[in-house]
Amino acid sequence: LIDMLDRYQRLSGNKLWDAKHENLQNEIDRIKKENESMQIELR
C-alpha cells in the first residue's frame, strides 16, 4: 500500500503527506520499535 501511495505521489505530483505528518509517522515508528525492544527486555 505504501509503495502504491508513493508511486501515486510521484506520478501525479500531489503530496499526500506533508512534512509534519511524515515526521509524526517517523516518531510513531521509532516509539513502536523502542516499545517492542523494551517488551523483549522484560521477558
N, C-alpha and C positions, 0 to 999 in steps of 0.2 A: 504493500500500500504506500509506504513512504517513498519507494523508488518511483511509483506511478505519479505521486504528487510532485516530486522533484522534476520529473520529466515534463509534466504539465506546466510547471512554473517556467522551465527553460524554454519550451516551445511557444507558450502563449505570451511570455513576458510579464505575466501577472504575478505579483508577490502574494502568496497565500499567507505567509508568516512574516511579520515584521521582526526587526532585530530584538525588540523587547521580549516577544513571545519565544523567540529562539533561545534567548538567554535563560528565560524561565524554564524552558524544557530541558536545557542542559543542566541547570541547577537541580531539577527534579530527578533527572537520571543519576546525577552524582550522589544525591542523598539516598536514592534507592540502592545504589551499589554499596554505599557506606553502611546502610542498614543491613543489607544481606551479609556483609562481612562481619558485622557485629553479632548477628544471629549465629553465624558459624562459630565464632569465638566462644559464645556462651555454651555451646553443646559440648 
